[in-house]
Amino acid sequence: MTGGKIIDVWAQNLTPRMAQAPWLESLLRWTNQSTAQVLPSVGDTVAAMDAAQVDISLLSAWYGPQGALISNDEVEVQIAEAPERLRGLLSVDLADPMGAVREIRTRVENGPFVGVRVVPWLWDLPPNDRRYYPVYVACVEAGVPLCTQIGHTGPLKRSETGRLIPYLEDVMLDFPELVVVGGHVGFPWLDELLSMTFKFRNFYVDTSAYTLQRLPAAFKDFMRGAGRGRVMFGTNWPMLSPQQCLAGLQSMQLEADVETAFLGETAQRVFQL
């Protein structure tokens, strides 16, 4: 590895109410884990980071139609246990647009939050739905990225909301100042990922939910070509550990500057860490 920082841009410390969500069953099956195994303490999270030499992880809140699965308050408490190693991505209730705007303004100004994450499949709403638009305005005003999921949905929910074109493309045309980080690679719509990268300079993607060895060949080519400087490292901890995700890094034969940008340099710049 290069000598720069390693930053995991997609992690979460699950609560029991999220771990018991029925749609999570498919992920537990794929990763061969039980509900108890995806409930790490903050100490467990930091130990997993240490084992892979990860310097900083971004812990995410999760809000859906039924409320907070991991609340912003809970993420703040988690970060307070290791503030030098953890930062937060807050989330919001799309059904309360003004509350969402106030939450973003207040949390970014006063807390350890460096971005906003809203997961479209959880709401069963594509990202160009009008209910997201106050959130995008608040992100631009606060100067933080909007983190979302692109590509198919692993949990037992519809995947259509993860298509990049036309849904996310509409958003980036309507909000040219909005910085967007698409999580989970974007498979199977990798041609759309390439198109979005060429079209929008403020569009990024992370490798969360994939080990480097399992990345599609087309995505590896993307990292070396059009995606240079646009791809960030992510895990989806605790579904995958940093060690699992980074295994095989050397076999990818990334140029030194591409590897440094991927592991942390791009995230440091985009999230202003």
N, C-alpha and C positions, 0 to 999 in steps of 0.2 A: 504494500500500500504506500501511497504518497504520505508526505509528512503533514498534510493539512488536517483540519478538523473533520470528524465524521458526524453528520447530523441526520437523525432519523425523523423525517417529516410527517410520518403517519404512525402514531401509536395511541393506545388508550388503555387506561386501567379500568376494566369493566366493573360495574356494580352487579349485585345479584339479580336485580330486575332486568338488566340487559342480557346477562348470561342465560337467563331462563326464557328469553323471547323465543317463541316457536320457530320463527324464520331462521334462527341461528343454528338449527339442527344440522343443516347441510354443511356448514363450515366446521362444526365440531366433528362431523363424520369424515370430512376430507382431511382434516388435520389430525385425526385419531386422538381427540382429546375429550375429556369429560367436562361438565359444567364447572366442577371444582378446579380443574386445571387452568381455566381461563380467568381466574380471580386472583391475580398476583397482588402482593403488597407493593408499595412504592419501593421498599428495600429489594424485593425480587426484581423489579423493573431495572433499578440501578445496577444490580448485580449482573443482569443479562447484558446491559449496556457495557459494563466493564469487561465482560468476557469477550466482547467483540471490538473493544476500544472505541465505542461510540461516545462522543463527548456530550451531545445534547439530543434530547428527544422532545418532540412536540406532542403533548398529550391532548387528546380531543374530547370535547363535550359532545353529546349526542341528544338531539331533540327531534321528536317525531309527532305525529298527530295525537298520540296518547300522552304526550308530555315528555318530561326529561328522563331519558334512559341513563345518561350521565350528566348531571347538571353542571353549570358553570361554577357554582359554589363548590361542588365536590372536586372539580378539577383544580380550583385554587387551593383547596386543602391539600390535595396530592402534591402540587408543586411546592408548597411551603415546606414539605418534608425534605426536599432536595433542590432548593431554588437555583443552585449553581449548575444543575444538570438538566433541569426541566423547564419548558415553556408551555404555553397553552394555546389551543385553538378553540375559541368559544363557539357556541351554536345558539340558535334562536328558534322561536315559535313562529312559523310563517302565518299562523292564524291570527297573530297579534302584531300587525305591521309596525305600529308606532312603538309598542313595547320592544320589538326587535331592534328598531333604530336606536332607541335610548340605551338598550343593553350594549350594543356595539360601541356607541360613543363612550359610555361610562367605563366599560370593562377595558377597552383599549387604552383609555387615558389613565386609568388608575390601577390596573392589574397586570399580571404577567402574561397577557395575551398578545400574540403577534399575528393573528389571522382569524378568519371565520370559516367554519366548515358547515356546510349543509349538504346532506346526502339525498339526492333526488329520489332514488328508489324507495327510501323510507317513507316519503310523502306520496309516492306514486304520481309525481308531478314533474314533467320535464322542466329543465332550468329556464326556459323562455316563458313560463307561466307568469302572469302578472303578479302573483303573490310573492315572488322572489324580488321584484324590482326595488322595493324600498331597501332591502338588504344590500343590493348592489350599490345603491346611492350611498348608503352609510359606509360601506367598505372603501369607496373612493374618497369620501370625505375624511375618513379616519386614516387613510394611507396604508391599509393592510390588504393582503391578498384574500381572494375568495377561493377556498379549497373545496373541491367537489369530487365526485367519483365519475369516471368515464369508463366505457366498456360494459361488458356483461356483469350481471349481478350474481355473486356467489350465494348469498342468502336466498331463501325461498320467496323471492319477489320478482316482479317483471324487470327485464333488462332494457326495454325500449327507452327508458328515461336516461340511459347512459350513452345514447348515440350522440356523437359530436355534431353532425350535420343532419338536420338544420338547427337542433335545439340550442346547443352551446354557441354555435356560430351566430345565431340571432342575438344572443346576449352580448357577444363581443363586438358586434356591429353597433348595437344600441349603446354600449358603454365602452368606448374606445380607451378610456383611462383605467378601466378595471383590470387588475392583474389576476389571472386565473391559474390555479394549479390543479390539474386533473390527476386524480389518484387512480392507482390500479391499472396502469399501462394502456388501457383503451382497447384491448382485444375484444372482439374480432375486427374492430373497425380501424385497423392500422393505416389504411389508405387515407381515411378521414383525418387521423392524427397527423399524418404527413402534410396534408393540405392545410390544416389549421396552423401548423408550425410555420409554414411558409407565409401564410396570410397575416398572422398576428404576432408581433414581436413580444407581446406581453402574455403569451400563453406558454405554460410549462406543464410538465408531466412528472409523476413519480412512479417508482417501481414497487410500491407497496403491494402486498398480497402475492408477490412472486419471489422465489429464490432466484438469484442470478442465473443459476444453471437451468431454470425452467422458463426463462424469458424466450418469447418467440424469436426465431432467427431474424425475422423482418424488423423486430424492435431493436435487436442488437446492432443491425446495420444502421438503423435510425440513430442510435446513440453515437455511432462513429461518424455519421454524416450530417443530415439536416438537424438532428437533435443535439448536436454539440453545444454544451452550455445551457440546454433547456431541460435536462433530465436530472432529477434529484433522487437520492436514496430514501426509501421508505420500507417499513417492515409489515405493518398491520399487527404489531405486537398487541396481545399475547398469542394470536393465532400462529404467528411465525416469530422466531427469535432473531435478533440481529446476527448471531453466528450462522444460523441456517441461511439467512438471506445473503450474506456476504461470501459464503463458500463458493469457490470457483471464480473469484474476482480476477485472479491472475490469468486464468485461461481465456478471459474475454479479450486480452491483449489491447486494452485501451491505451491510447497515447497518454503521456503523463498529465498534460493539461486537461484532457477530457476526464480522466479519472479523478483528478483533484476537484474539478467543477462538480462532477456527479456526486462524490462522497460528501461534500459540504460547502464548497465555495459558492455555488449557485444559491443554495438555501440561505447562507449567511447574508447574501445580497438581497434576495427577494423578501426574506422575513426580517431584514434589518437586525440581525442578531449581534 
